[in-house]
Amino acid sequence: MGNDGGTINKTHGLKLDPAKDNSQSTAGQDLREFRETSLWKCCRLTNKRLRLPVVSDSRGHLLNKESVLEWLLTPKREDFNEEQIEQFAHIKKLNDVVNLHGLQELDDGLLCEFSGEILGNTSVRFAYLNTCGDVVPKTSLTLLTEMQCPKCNIAFQKQDIITLNPSAQELEALERRIKRLDELGVHHNGKPKSTKRKKTNENHAEGKLKKVKKPCKT
C-alpha cells in the first residue's frame, strides 16, 4: 500500500444513501394543482366545464346554472351520487344560489371583466356580492371606504361578500353567515323564506280547534 502503487478508498463523510425519489411528491403536487385549477374551470356539481350562465351557492362554489336546474328538477336525485347529494343538499331552490355577473367565457376559462384576469390563472382572490352578483377581486371589496359595489355602485354589507372557492378559514366565516341567515329566515340571495306553509298549517290547526269547541249551553 503506501507507495506500492495501490490506492486507498477514502469516504470522508461521503453519503451512501440512495437518492430520494421525488416522483411521488411531484405527482402529488401536480394533482393538487390540477384540482385547484379545476375548481375555477369545472362545475362543482357535475364536473362539466363551466359555461355561462354561472351561479354560486352560499359556500362559494362555482356552478353551471343548467346543472342547478337539473338538480332541482330531479327531486329524488337519481342522477346524482351520494357525495353530490351530501355536498349540495342545501340547494333546494333557485334562491339558494346567486347569478354571477361580470364574467366572460374564454377558451382558457372565465374572465373577470373588472380586473381583466382569468379566474384560477392568478393568485388574486375573487369574490362576489350576493346583493348584485358582480365578481371582482376580493381586495377591491374589503379595502373600500364606502360600502358600494365598485362595478355597479349598489350598497352592501360585509356579510354580503362571498369568497369564491374559499380557504378553510374563509369557509368557516361563510358557514357562520349561513347560520345567521337561517335564524333570520333568509335565503342566500337575500330573499325571505316563504312562510306560506307555516301559515297554512296554523290556519288548518285553528280550523280544527274551532270544530272541537262547542258553544256552551245556557
N, CA, C and O of each residue as an XYZ file, in Angstrom:
872
protein
N       0.868     -1.163      0.000
C       0.000      0.000      0.000
C       0.904      1.212      0.000
O       1.830      1.187     -0.811
N       0.786      2.216      0.745
C       1.774      3.288      0.794
C       2.169      3.728     -0.588
O       1.370      4.318     -1.315
N       3.474      3.428     -0.976
C       3.987      3.847     -2.281
C       4.054      2.714     -3.291
O       4.780      2.796     -4.281
N       3.285      1.644     -3.034
C       3.388      0.485     -3.936
C       2.446      0.588     -5.123
O       2.246     -0.382     -5.854
N       1.876      1.752     -5.310
C       1.015      1.910     -6.486
C      -0.424      1.602     -6.195
O      -1.291      1.812     -7.044
N      -0.704      1.092     -4.969
C      -2.091      0.802     -4.633
C      -2.864      2.080     -4.309
O      -2.276      3.155     -4.193
N      -4.149      1.962     -4.169
C      -4.989      3.119     -3.831
C      -5.774      2.825     -2.581
O      -6.102      1.676     -2.285
N      -6.062      3.844     -1.874
C      -6.855      3.722     -0.659
C      -8.161      4.486     -0.850
O      -8.140      5.678     -1.159
N      -9.277      3.823     -0.673
C     -10.569      4.471     -0.799
C     -10.864      5.274      0.462
O     -10.860      4.724      1.563
N     -11.108      6.522      0.315
C     -11.431      7.400      1.434
C     -12.831      7.985      1.213
O     -13.119      8.586      0.178
N     -13.667      7.792      2.195
C     -15.035      8.290      2.038
C     -15.161      9.739      2.490
O     -15.891     10.517      1.876
N     -14.447     10.113      3.574
C     -14.519     11.475      4.091
C     -15.972     11.957      4.240
O     -16.341     13.040      3.786
N     -16.768     11.116      4.887
C     -18.156     11.523      5.146
C     -19.053     11.405      3.940
O     -20.135     11.992      3.921
N     -18.640     10.668      2.943
C     -19.453     10.516      1.742
C     -20.770      9.844      2.079
O     -20.791      8.789      2.714
N     -21.889     10.464      1.646
C     -23.210      9.902      1.916
C     -23.500      8.809      0.899
O     -23.505      9.032     -0.311
N     -23.739      7.627      1.437
C     -24.002      6.492      0.558
C     -25.479      6.177      0.417
O     -25.856      5.198     -0.228
N     -26.330      7.027      1.034
C     -27.770      6.775      0.930
C     -28.217      6.969     -0.501
O     -27.752      7.884     -1.180
N     -29.120      6.111     -0.969
C     -29.625      6.295     -2.334
C     -30.401      7.594     -2.448
O     -31.009      8.049     -1.478
N     -30.380      8.186     -3.622
C     -31.101      9.440     -3.841
C     -32.593      9.228     -3.637
O     -33.161      8.212     -4.035
N     -33.205     10.214     -3.007
C     -34.638     10.116     -2.743
C     -35.424     10.278     -4.034
O     -35.096     11.094     -4.895
N     -36.462      9.481     -4.135
C     -37.318      9.537     -5.317
C     -38.378     10.602     -5.094
O     -39.261     10.440     -4.251
N     -38.292     11.684     -5.845
C     -39.246     12.784     -5.685
C     -40.448     12.652     -6.606
O     -41.279     13.557     -6.684
N     -40.539     11.520     -7.308
C     -41.618     11.377     -8.281
C     -42.980     11.409     -7.616
O     -43.928     11.981     -8.154
N     -43.079     10.774     -6.404
C     -44.367     10.732     -5.723
C     -44.780     12.123     -5.246
O     -45.933     12.520     -5.413
N     -43.830     12.871     -4.646
C     -44.174     14.207     -4.170
C     -44.522     15.125     -5.328
O     -45.420     15.960     -5.218
N     -43.804     14.970     -6.447
C     -44.092     15.785     -7.624
C     -45.470     15.458     -8.175
O     -46.227     16.351     -8.556
N     -45.786     14.170     -8.211
C     -47.110     13.756     -8.695
C     -48.207     14.297     -7.788
O     -49.258     14.728     -8.262
N     -47.957     14.272     -6.477
C     -48.947     14.790     -5.535
C     -49.160     16.280     -5.711
O     -50.288     16.767     -5.630
N     -48.065     17.014     -5.955
C     -48.164     18.446     -6.178
C     -48.928     18.744     -7.466
O     -49.765     19.645     -7.508
N     -48.630     17.981     -8.509
C     -49.330     18.170     -9.783
C     -50.822     17.917     -9.619
O     -51.645     18.624    -10.200
N     -51.169     16.898     -8.819
C     -52.572     16.572     -8.603
C     -53.276     17.703     -7.858
O     -54.403     18.074     -8.188
N     -52.592     18.249     -6.842
C     -53.183     19.356     -6.094
C     -53.391     20.569     -6.989
O     -54.428     21.229     -6.921
N     -52.399     20.859     -7.830
C     -52.514     21.999     -8.738
C     -53.648     21.796     -9.733
O     -54.377     22.731    -10.064
N     -53.788     20.542    -10.211
C     -54.872     20.240    -11.146
C     -56.227     20.447    -10.489
O     -57.144     21.010    -11.087
N     -56.340     19.980     -9.243
C     -57.603     20.131     -8.533
C     -57.922     21.589     -8.283
O     -59.066     22.013     -8.448
N     -56.918     22.366     -7.886
C     -57.131     23.781     -7.625
C     -57.543     24.517     -8.895
O     -58.402     25.398     -8.858
N     -56.930     24.153    -10.017
C     -57.281     24.777    -11.286
C     -58.679     24.386    -11.725
O     -59.430     25.217    -12.238
N     -59.032     23.120    -11.526
C     -60.347     22.638    -11.957
C     -61.477     23.304    -11.189
O     -62.600     23.383    -11.686
N     -61.192     23.786     -9.979
C     -62.228     24.475     -9.201
C     -62.738     25.718     -9.921
O     -63.879     26.138     -9.727
N     -61.877     26.300    -10.755
C     -62.227     27.527    -11.475
C     -62.711     27.260    -12.893
O     -63.183     28.170    -13.574
N     -62.595     26.020    -13.335
C     -62.946     25.707    -14.721
C     -64.094     24.713    -14.853
O     -64.683     24.576    -15.925
N     -64.413     24.012    -13.750
C     -65.446     22.970    -13.805
C     -66.551     23.232    -12.794
O     -66.306     23.742    -11.701
N     -67.759     22.877    -13.175
C     -68.911     22.973    -12.277
C     -68.711     22.004    -11.118
O     -68.455     20.820    -11.340
N     -68.825     22.490     -9.885
C     -68.589     21.639     -8.726
C     -69.665     20.569     -8.567
O     -69.429     19.547     -7.923
N     -70.822     20.788     -9.138
C     -71.908     19.830     -9.004
C     -71.779     18.666     -9.978
O     -72.009     17.518     -9.600
N     -71.416     18.945    -11.224
C     -71.404     17.904    -12.259
C     -70.028     17.651    -12.868
O     -69.865     16.705    -13.640
N     -69.030     18.480    -12.536
C     -67.676     18.387    -13.102
C     -67.632     18.707    -14.593
O     -66.620     18.462    -15.249
N     -68.712     19.248    -15.125
C     -68.700     19.695    -16.513
C     -68.001     21.050    -16.595
O     -67.908     21.768    -15.599
N     -67.514     21.396    -17.780
C     -66.847     22.685    -17.952
C     -67.821     23.813    -17.647
O     -68.993     23.754    -18.020
N     -67.324     24.843    -16.962
C     -68.173     25.986    -16.625
C     -68.560     26.737    -17.892
O     -67.715     27.113    -18.704
N     -69.859     26.941    -18.031
C     -70.410     27.663    -19.168
C     -71.390     28.702    -18.646
O     -72.179     28.414    -17.746
N     -71.348     29.896    -19.198
C     -72.311     30.909    -18.810
C     -73.712     30.484    -19.218
O     -73.889     29.903    -20.289
N     -74.714     30.760    -18.387
C     -74.680     31.486    -17.118
C     -74.143     30.629    -15.972
O     -74.419     29.432    -15.888
N     -73.373     31.268    -15.096
C     -72.779     30.606    -13.941
C     -73.380     31.188    -12.672
O     -73.646     32.388    -12.592
N     -73.594     30.326    -11.677
C     -74.145     30.760    -10.395
C     -73.207     30.288     -9.275
O     -72.264     29.534     -9.514
N     -73.484     30.744     -8.060
C     -72.706     30.301     -6.907
C     -73.632     30.126     -5.718
O     -74.622     30.844     -5.575
N     -73.302     29.163     -4.864
C     -74.107     28.928     -3.664
C     -73.492     29.659     -2.473
O     -72.550     30.436     -2.629
N     -74.031     29.404     -1.291
C     -73.593     30.107     -0.082
C     -72.198     29.711      0.363
O     -71.627     30.366      1.235
N     -71.632     28.657     -0.211
C     -70.285     28.202      0.146
C     -69.244     28.595     -0.901
O     -68.100     28.146     -0.841
N     -69.638     29.426     -1.853
C     -68.686     29.926     -2.838
C     -68.344     28.975     -3.955
O     -67.341     29.168     -4.643
N     -69.162     27.936     -4.159
C     -68.925     27.005     -5.263
C     -69.335     27.641     -6.588
O     -70.329     28.364     -6.650
N     -68.579     27.376     -7.635
C     -68.940     27.800     -8.977
C     -69.740     26.688     -9.641
O     -69.298     25.540     -9.695
N     -70.922     27.038    -10.147
C     -71.835     26.032    -10.681
C     -72.449     26.519    -11.987
O     -72.750     27.703    -12.144
N     -72.626     25.601    -12.906
C     -73.416     25.927    -14.095
C     -74.879     26.050    -13.694
O     -75.394     25.198    -12.971
N     -75.542     27.082    -14.146
C     -76.953     27.244    -13.799
C     -77.779     26.083    -14.351
O     -78.745     25.639    -13.731
N     -77.380     25.606    -15.522
C     -78.063     24.453    -16.119
C     -77.982     23.239    -15.201
O     -78.953     22.494    -15.067
N     -76.825     23.036    -14.566
C     -76.647     21.901    -13.652
C     -77.540     22.044    -12.429
O     -78.108     21.064    -11.949
N     -77.660     23.260    -11.930
C     -78.514     23.508    -10.757
C     -79.977     23.251    -11.102
O     -80.726     22.692    -10.300
N     -80.369     23.662    -12.292
C     -81.756     23.417    -12.718
C     -82.025     21.920    -12.832
O     -83.090     21.448    -12.433
N     -81.070     21.173    -13.371
C     -81.212     19.719    -13.456
C     -81.326     19.119    -12.053
O     -82.113     18.200    -11.827
N     -80.545     19.639    -11.127
C     -80.570     19.180     -9.734
C     -81.946     19.417     -9.108
O     -82.492     18.538     -8.442
N     -82.493     20.601     -9.325
C     -83.780     20.953     -8.732
C     -84.940     20.204     -9.384
O     -85.967     19.958     -8.752
N     -84.763     19.850    -10.641
C     -85.821     19.132    -11.360
C     -85.726     17.620    -11.169
O     -86.500     16.864    -11.757
N     -84.775     17.186    -10.347
C     -84.624     15.766    -10.035
C     -84.733     15.595     -8.526
O     -83.725     15.355     -7.861
N     -85.939     15.715     -7.972
C     -86.111     15.704     -6.506
C     -85.623     14.428     -5.830
O     -85.215     14.462     -4.669
N     -85.660     13.297     -6.549
C     -85.193     12.043     -5.951
C     -83.695     11.831     -6.146
O     -83.134     10.855     -5.648
N     -83.047     12.744     -6.870
C     -81.597     12.733     -7.070
C     -81.085     11.418     -7.669
O     -79.973     10.987     -7.364
N     -81.888     10.792     -8.509
C     -81.474      9.501     -9.066
C     -80.290      9.621    -10.029
O     -79.605      8.633    -10.296
N     -80.050     10.817    -10.545
C     -78.942     11.010    -11.470
C     -77.660     11.473    -10.779
O     -76.683     11.804    -11.451
N     -77.653     11.499     -9.445
C     -76.508     12.010     -8.699
C     -76.030     10.976     -7.684
O     -76.815     10.166     -7.192
N     -74.736     11.012     -7.378
C     -74.182     10.050     -6.429
C     -74.306     10.567     -4.991
O     -74.737     11.698     -4.766
N     -73.928      9.740     -4.035
C     -74.075     10.082     -2.618
C     -73.266     11.312     -2.229
O     -73.724     12.142     -1.444
N     -72.071     11.424     -2.777
C     -71.217     12.571     -2.451
C     -71.844     13.872     -2.926
O     -71.821     14.871     -2.207
N     -72.403     13.869     -4.128
C     -73.062     15.057     -4.652
C     -74.278     15.422     -3.801
O     -74.493     16.589     -3.473
N     -75.061     14.416     -3.451
C     -76.278     14.653     -2.655
C     -75.931     15.246     -1.304
O     -76.608     16.159     -0.830
N     -74.874     14.730     -0.679
C     -74.479     15.232      0.637
C     -73.917     16.644      0.554
O     -74.205     17.480      1.411
N     -73.129     16.907     -0.458
C     -72.447     18.189     -0.562
C     -73.370     19.325     -0.969
O     -73.128     20.479     -0.614
N     -74.428     19.010     -1.710
C     -75.288     20.080     -2.226
C     -76.740     19.966     -1.752
O     -77.656     20.468     -2.403
N     -76.933     19.312     -0.629
C     -78.280     19.167     -0.073
C     -78.890     20.515      0.306
O     -80.110     20.641      0.409
N     -78.043     21.516      0.510
C     -78.535     22.836      0.924
C     -79.186     23.607     -0.228
O     -79.868     24.604      0.007
N     -78.984     23.161     -1.456
C     -79.612     23.836     -2.595
C     -80.982     23.222     -2.839
O     -81.102     22.141     -3.416
N     -82.000     23.922     -2.394
C     -83.373     23.425     -2.505
C     -84.231     24.282     -3.435
O     -85.270     23.845     -3.929
N     -83.766     25.518     -3.660
C     -84.470     26.426     -4.560
C     -83.440     27.277     -5.292
O     -82.265     27.296     -4.927
N     -83.895     27.987     -6.336
C     -83.004     28.902     -7.033
C     -82.580     30.044     -6.126
O     -81.555     30.681     -6.369
N     -83.359     30.311     -5.082
C     -82.993     31.353     -4.127
C     -81.746     30.983     -3.325
O     -81.172     31.830     -2.641
N     -81.329     29.727     -3.408
C     -80.140     29.267     -2.676
C     -78.858     29.451     -3.489
O     -77.776     29.066     -3.045
N     -78.984     30.039     -4.676
C     -77.812     30.381     -5.482
C     -77.973     31.809     -5.981
O     -79.073     32.363     -5.973
N     -76.867     32.394     -6.412
C     -76.868     33.769     -6.932
C     -76.286     33.761     -8.343
O     -75.248     33.146     -8.589
N     -76.952     34.442     -9.263
C     -76.444     34.577    -10.623
C     -75.209     35.478    -10.614
O     -75.252     36.587    -10.082
N     -74.108     35.002    -11.203
C     -72.873     35.775    -11.226
C     -72.801     36.641    -12.481
O     -73.152     36.215    -13.581
N     -72.333     37.870    -12.277
C     -72.226     38.829    -13.374
C     -70.785     39.315    -13.499
O     -69.971     39.141    -12.592
N     -70.493     39.923    -14.637
C     -69.157     40.463    -14.861
C     -68.150     39.416    -15.272
O     -66.954     39.578    -15.030
N     -68.613     38.335    -15.895
C     -67.733     37.259    -16.349
C     -67.847     37.084    -17.855
O     -68.919     37.264    -18.433
N     -66.738     36.732    -18.481
C     -66.722     36.373    -19.892
C     -66.185     34.956    -20.035
O     -65.268     34.557    -19.318
N     -66.750     34.210    -20.948
C     -66.328     32.824    -21.174
C     -65.278     32.779    -22.275
O     -65.552     33.122    -23.425
N     -64.058     32.345    -21.906
C     -62.962     32.223    -22.861
C     -62.518     30.765    -22.960
O     -62.957     29.920    -22.180
N     -61.649     30.482    -23.921
C     -61.129     29.120    -24.054
C     -60.333     28.708    -22.820
O     -60.316     27.533    -22.451
N     -59.671     29.678    -22.179
C     -58.832     29.393    -21.014
C     -59.605     29.386    -19.704
O     -59.049     29.032    -18.665
N     -60.878     29.770    -19.734
C     -61.671     29.808    -18.507
C     -62.543     31.040    -18.456
O     -62.886     31.612    -19.491
N     -62.901     31.447    -17.258
C     -63.773     32.599    -17.056
C     -62.943     33.847    -16.762
O     -62.067     33.837    -15.897
N     -63.230     34.903    -17.487
C     -62.515     36.159    -17.332
C     -63.316     37.115    -16.463
O     -64.505     37.330    -16.695
N     -62.657     37.687    -15.461
C     -63.271     38.733    -14.645
C     -63.158     40.043    -15.416
O     -62.052     40.532    -15.646
N     -64.281     40.610    -15.813
C     -64.260     41.833    -16.610
C     -63.680     43.009    -15.825
O     -63.045     43.887    -16.410
N     -63.888     43.035    -14.519
C     -63.443     44.165    -13.700
C     -61.918     44.235    -13.627
O     -61.336     45.316    -13.725
N     -61.271     43.072    -13.456
C     -59.812     43.055    -13.299
C     -59.078     42.656    -14.573
O     -57.880     42.909    -14.701
N     -59.781     42.036    -15.514
C     -59.145     41.581    -16.742
C     -58.320     40.319    -16.567
O     -57.490     40.002    -17.419
N     -58.536     39.590    -15.472
C     -57.776     38.374    -15.187
C     -58.674     37.145    -15.276
O     -59.879     37.219    -15.036
N     -58.065     36.018    -15.624
C     -58.802     34.763    -15.721
C     -58.821     34.094    -14.362
O     -57.777     33.938    -13.728
N     -59.977     33.706    -13.919
C     -60.130     33.062    -12.615
C     -59.321     31.770    -12.575
O     -59.436     30.928    -13.465
N     -58.504     31.624    -11.537
C     -57.697     30.429    -11.386
C     -56.329     30.521    -12.010
O     -55.469     29.690    -11.717
N     -56.090     31.520    -12.878
C     -54.786     31.684    -13.525
C     -53.954     32.767    -12.849
O     -52.955     33.227    -13.403
N     -54.362     33.169    -11.666
C     -53.682     34.228    -10.948
C     -53.793     33.969     -9.453
O     -54.630     33.184     -9.006
N     -52.949     34.631     -8.697
C     -53.000     34.490     -7.238
C     -54.080     35.368     -6.617
O     -54.327     35.295     -5.413
N     -54.713     36.184     -7.422
C     -55.766     37.075     -6.928
C     -56.950     36.265     -6.425
O     -57.391     35.319     -7.080
N     -57.464     36.643     -5.253
C     -58.656     36.012     -4.695
C     -59.887     36.749     -5.222
O     -59.921     37.979     -5.233
N     -60.895     35.995     -5.656
C     -62.101     36.614     -6.202
C     -63.293     36.380     -5.272
O     -63.362     35.385     -4.550
N     -64.215     37.318     -5.317
C     -65.428     37.222     -4.501
C     -66.570     37.867     -5.277
O     -66.358     38.512     -6.303
N     -67.766     37.682     -4.773
C     -68.919     38.347     -5.370
C     -69.837     38.831     -4.258
O     -69.729     38.397     -3.111
N     -70.726     39.724     -4.608
C     -71.713     40.241     -3.661
C     -73.045     39.554     -3.915
O     -73.518     39.502     -5.050
N     -73.648     39.025     -2.853
C     -74.922     38.349     -3.067
C     -76.038     39.348     -3.371
O     -77.137     38.954     -3.762
N     -75.757     40.639     -3.190
C     -76.752     41.665     -3.496
C     -76.878     41.926     -4.991
O     -77.963     42.247     -5.477
N     -75.765     41.790     -5.727
C     -75.800     42.081     -7.161
C     -75.171     40.974     -8.012
O     -75.443     40.888     -9.210
N     -74.340     40.133     -7.411
C     -73.725     39.021     -8.134
C     -72.481     39.390     -8.914
O     -71.948     38.556     -9.645
N     -72.000     40.629     -8.778
C     -70.804     41.044     -9.511
C     -69.553     40.364     -8.949
O     -69.331     40.357     -7.738
N     -68.739     39.794     -9.842
C     -67.486     39.137     -9.461
C     -66.342     40.124     -9.623
O     -66.145     40.688    -10.699
N     -65.588     40.330     -8.546
C     -64.462     41.265     -8.547
C     -63.368     40.705     -7.639
O     -63.640     39.794     -6.857
N     -62.139     41.220     -7.718
C     -61.112     40.809     -6.753
C     -61.571     41.118     -5.330
O     -62.155     42.173     -5.080
N     -61.312     40.216     -4.411
C     -61.804     40.380     -3.048
C     -61.263     41.641     -2.389
O     -61.974     42.295     -1.626
N     -60.011     41.989     -2.674
C     -59.417     43.178     -2.071
C     -60.147     44.453     -2.479
O     -60.155     45.426     -1.726
N     -60.757     44.459     -3.658
C     -61.484     45.640     -4.104
C     -62.770     45.846     -3.316
O     -63.394     46.904     -3.397
N     -63.169     44.816     -2.544
C     -64.355     44.931     -1.688
C     -63.982     45.197     -0.236
O     -64.637     45.977      0.455
N     -62.919     44.535      0.215
C     -62.534     44.651      1.625
C     -61.792     45.946      1.927
O     -61.728     46.357      3.086
N     -61.232     46.595      0.915
C     -60.468     47.825      1.140
C     -61.254     49.083      0.803
O     -60.689     50.176      0.785
N     -62.530     48.949      0.539
C     -63.354     50.104      0.186
C     -63.604     50.985      1.401
O     -63.759     50.491      2.518
N     -63.640     52.292      1.171
C     -64.014     53.221      2.245
C     -65.530     53.363      2.327
O     -66.085     53.613      3.397
N     -66.187     53.199      1.188
C     -67.650     53.220      1.144
C     -68.134     51.845      0.710
O     -67.601     51.250     -0.227
N     -69.155     51.349      1.407
C     -69.662     50.005      1.128
C     -70.589     50.020     -0.088
O     -71.808     49.897      0.032
N     -69.976     50.175     -1.254
C     -70.702     50.156     -2.516
C     -69.929     49.299     -3.511
O     -68.700     49.343     -3.565
N     -70.658     48.528     -4.289
C     -70.016     47.674     -5.286
C     -69.196     48.537     -6.240
O     -69.724     49.499     -6.799
N     -67.922     48.218     -6.439
C     -67.084     49.030     -7.331
C     -67.485     48.916     -8.796
O     -67.009     49.684     -9.632
N     -68.348     47.971     -9.107
C     -68.764     47.782    -10.506
C     -70.123     48.419    -10.800
O     -70.306     49.031    -11.853
N     -71.079     48.276     -9.868
C     -72.426     48.797    -10.139
C     -72.910     49.809     -9.096
O     -73.995     50.375     -9.227
N     -72.093     50.031     -8.058
C     -72.368     51.028     -7.008
C     -73.521     50.654     -6.070
O     -73.975     51.504     -5.304
N     -74.000     49.427     -6.109
C     -75.058     49.032     -5.190
C     -74.483     48.886     -3.785
O     -73.361     48.409     -3.614
N     -75.253     49.298     -2.782
C     -74.792     49.237     -1.392
C     -74.760     47.787     -0.911
O     -75.571     46.966     -1.339
N     -73.819     47.480     -0.022
C     -73.728     46.138      0.531
C     -73.175     46.197      1.942
O     -72.645     47.219      2.378
N     -73.308     45.077      2.651
C     -72.734     44.931      3.979
C     -71.621     43.891      3.922
O     -71.492     43.157      2.942
N     -70.824     43.835      4.976
C     -69.686     42.925      4.999
C     -70.123     41.482      4.793
O     -69.424     40.711      4.135
N     -71.270     41.108      5.347
C     -71.748     39.729      5.242
C     -72.203     39.365      3.827
O     -72.444     38.194      3.532
N     -72.319     40.363      2.962
C     -72.735     40.110      1.577
C     -71.575     39.670      0.685
O     -71.789     39.288     -0.466
N     -70.340     39.722      1.211
C     -69.167     39.328      0.438
C     -68.993     37.810      0.505
O     -68.803     37.248      1.584
N     -69.060     37.164     -0.632
C     -68.923     35.710     -0.710
C     -67.648     35.371     -1.476
O     -67.543     35.657     -2.669
N     -66.688     34.766     -0.798
C     -65.425     34.390     -1.436
C     -65.638     33.167     -2.324
O     -66.235     32.180     -1.895
N     -65.159     33.233     -3.534
C     -65.247     32.086     -4.447
C     -64.142     31.080     -4.117
O     -62.991     31.453     -3.893
N     -64.512     29.811     -4.091
C     -63.573     28.737     -3.738
C     -62.759     29.126     -2.501
O     -61.538     29.257     -2.573
N     -63.440     29.306     -1.376
C     -62.799     29.836     -0.173
C     -61.798     28.874      0.459
O     -61.856     27.662      0.251
N     -60.883     29.443      1.234
C     -59.970     28.646      2.046
C     -60.763     28.095      3.232
O     -61.931     28.437      3.417
N     -60.124     27.245      4.030
C     -60.810     26.661      5.187
C     -61.287     27.750      6.142
O     -62.403     27.676      6.657
N     -60.455     28.755      6.384
C     -60.817     29.840      7.286
C     -61.949     30.678      6.714
O     -62.862     31.074      7.439
N     -61.892     30.949      5.417
C     -62.952     31.723      4.765
C     -64.259     30.946      4.757
O     -65.333     31.532      4.890
N     -64.172     29.633      4.602
C     -65.366     28.797      4.610
C     -66.038     28.811      5.977
O     -67.266     28.786      6.059
N     -65.262     28.850      7.039
C     -65.823     28.934      8.391
C     -66.662     30.200      8.542
O     -67.740     30.170      9.134
N     -66.165     31.302      8.007
C     -66.910     32.565      8.063
C     -68.209     32.458      7.269
O     -69.243     32.973      7.696
N     -68.161     31.796      6.121
C     -69.369     31.617      5.317
C     -70.377     30.714      6.024
O     -71.584     30.930      5.922
N     -69.885     29.709      6.736
C     -70.781     28.814      7.484
C     -71.487     29.585      8.597
O     -72.666     29.349      8.861
N     -70.780     30.498      9.248
C     -71.411     31.324     10.289
C     -72.477     32.222      9.672
O     -73.527     32.456     10.271
N     -72.199     32.718      8.477
C     -73.189     33.545      7.780
C     -74.439     32.730      7.466
O     -75.556     33.224      7.621
N     -74.260     31.487      7.027
C     -75.396     30.626      6.699
C     -76.294     30.431      7.919
O     -77.519     30.464      7.803
N     -75.691     30.232      9.078
C     -76.464     30.044     10.313
C     -77.269     31.297     10.652
O     -78.420     31.212     11.081
N     -76.642     32.469     10.453
C     -77.349     33.725     10.732
C     -78.539     33.886      9.792
O     -79.615     34.311     10.210
N     -78.339     33.543      8.521
C     -79.438     33.660      7.559
C     -80.577     32.714      7.907
O     -81.748     33.073      7.782
N     -80.234     31.499      8.345
C     -81.266     30.529      8.749
C     -82.074     31.065      9.924
O     -83.297     30.923      9.962
N     -81.390     31.677     10.877
C     -82.075     32.238     12.039
C     -83.001     33.387     11.643
O     -84.057     33.588     12.243
N     -82.583     34.138     10.617
C     -83.391     35.270     10.150
C     -84.457     34.854      9.144
O     -85.320     35.654      8.784
N     -84.400     33.604      8.690
C     -85.361     33.125      7.695
C     -85.141     33.745      6.330
O     -86.090     34.129      5.647
N     -83.852     33.839      5.933
C     -83.494     34.477      4.664
C     -82.702     33.504      3.800
O     -81.866     32.753      4.301
N     -82.974     33.525      2.490
C     -82.223     32.700      1.540
C     -80.851     33.323      1.274
O     -80.580     34.459      1.665
N     -79.999     32.558      0.605
C     -78.659     33.037      0.273
C     -78.693     34.309     -0.563
O     -77.842     35.183     -0.394
N     -79.668     34.424     -1.465
C     -79.733     35.606     -2.330
C     -80.396     36.800     -1.652
O     -80.598     37.837     -2.284
N     -80.734     36.662     -0.371
C     -81.292     37.782      0.379
C     -82.806     37.819      0.443
O     -83.378     38.646      1.153
N     -83.460     36.933     -0.291
C     -84.919     36.919     -0.277
C     -85.424     36.148      0.939
O     -84.832     35.140      1.326
N     -86.526     36.622      1.547
C     -87.061     35.925      2.729
C     -87.628     34.564      2.365
O     -88.211     34.382      1.296
N     -87.449     33.617      3.265
C     -88.007     32.288      3.057
C     -89.519     32.339      3.206
O     -90.048     33.071      4.042
N     -90.203     31.557      2.390
C     -91.660     31.572      2.388
C     -92.217     31.033      3.698
O     -91.750     30.022      4.223
N     -93.240     31.738      4.221
C     -93.929     31.288      5.440
C     -95.341     30.817      5.107
O     -96.176     30.637      5.993
N     -95.589     30.622      3.818
C     -96.920     30.226      3.375
C     -97.340     28.902      3.993
O     -98.468     28.758      4.465
N     -96.416     27.922      3.987
C     -96.748     26.609      4.520
C     -97.037     26.691      6.016
O     -97.950     26.044      6.528
N     -96.213     27.527      6.720
C     -96.404     27.674      8.154
C     -97.765     28.286      8.454
O     -98.458     27.837      9.367
N     -98.152     29.305      7.695
C     -99.453     29.948      7.910
C    -100.583     28.989      7.577
O    -101.605     28.965      8.263
N    -100.402     28.195      6.522
C    -101.433     27.219      6.145
C    -101.640     26.209      7.256
O    -102.776     25.885      7.601
N    -100.544     25.708      7.821
C    -100.634     24.752      8.922
C    -101.308     25.367     10.140
O    -102.102     24.712     10.815
N    -100.984     26.645     10.424
C    -101.590     27.326     11.566
C    -103.086     27.508     11.355
O    -103.880     27.303     12.274
N    -103.469     27.897     10.134
C    -104.896     28.077      9.839
C    -105.643     26.747      9.910
O    -106.778     26.679     10.380
N    -104.978     25.686      9.432
C    -105.585     24.364      9.468
C    -105.807     23.914     10.914
O    -106.855     23.365     11.251
N    -104.822     24.153     11.744
C    -104.947     23.790     13.157
C    -106.022     24.615     13.836
O    -106.783     24.101     14.656
N    -106.087     25.900     13.494
C    -107.105     26.771     14.092
C    -108.501     26.327     13.694
O    -109.421     26.365     14.510
N    -108.669     25.902     12.431
C    -109.964     25.420     11.968
C    -110.396     24.174     12.710
O    -111.567     24.029     13.060
N    -109.444     23.261     12.956
C    -109.756     22.052     13.714
C    -110.180     22.396     15.130
O    -111.101     21.793     15.681
N    -109.492     23.380     15.718
C    -109.793     23.769     17.088
C    -111.206     24.329     17.197
O    -111.905     24.068     18.176
N    -111.628     25.098     16.199
C    -112.974     25.669     16.213
C    -114.036     24.576     16.128
O    -115.100     24.689     16.737
N    -113.744     23.507     15.363
C    -114.693     22.409     15.231
C    -114.824     21.633     16.537
O    -115.901     21.149     16.885
N    -113.716     21.526     17.247
C    -113.740     20.787     18.511
C    -114.524     21.541     19.570
O    -115.271     20.947     20.348
N    -114.345     22.855     19.592
C    -115.008     23.686     20.598
C    -116.496     23.784     20.285
O    -116.867     24.102     19.155
N    -117.314     23.530     21.222
C    -118.759     23.629     21.033
C    -119.272     24.751     21.891
O    -118.731     24.997     22.969
N    -120.316     25.450     21.440
C    -120.852     26.561     22.219
C    -121.424     26.053     23.530
O    -122.050     24.993     23.569
N    -121.216     26.793     24.589
C    -121.713     26.407     25.911
C    -123.213     26.596     25.968
O    -123.734     27.594     25.469
N    -123.912     25.654     26.567
C    -125.373     25.740     26.730
C    -125.689     26.549     27.971
O    -125.080     26.356     29.023
N    -126.623     27.436     27.845
C    -127.033     28.249     28.998
C    -128.389     27.803     29.502
O    -128.904     28.366     30.468
